[in-house]
Amino acid sequence: QVQLVESGGGLVQAGGSLRLSCAASGRTFSSYAMGWFRQAPGKEREFVAAISWRAFRTYYADSVKGRFTISRDNAKNTVYLQMNSLKPEDTAVYYCAARLTVVVTTDDYRYWGQGTQVTVSS
């Protein structure tokens, strides 16, 4: 069982930056692949970024590539999403998710956080 708690969301102007954090409970965090997803009002949830359990592999949606960076600190049971050059279209609720074994870019994750709101004003 893994519990995930996101933080770091907020209101930022276009071009600004935010860093999201996702703290995980449990002693086996380092065994989990982690992902970030987002859902804007009236839209389906979409993949943003993912990282393998030892951080050897990272994946990004085309829409955020070059602007967002996913990382993890297994000693702190935390995964991060550094978001730079934010755009109004990045406005959404951001969720982190965890799954055992291989990292994937679909929403086939076992555990999900409650989400944190990110709002980018123009």
Summary of the structure (lengths in Angstrom):
residues: 122
radius of gyration: 13.3
end to end distance: 39.9
largest distance: 41.4
contacts: 375
relative contact order: 0.32
helix: 5%
strand: 50%
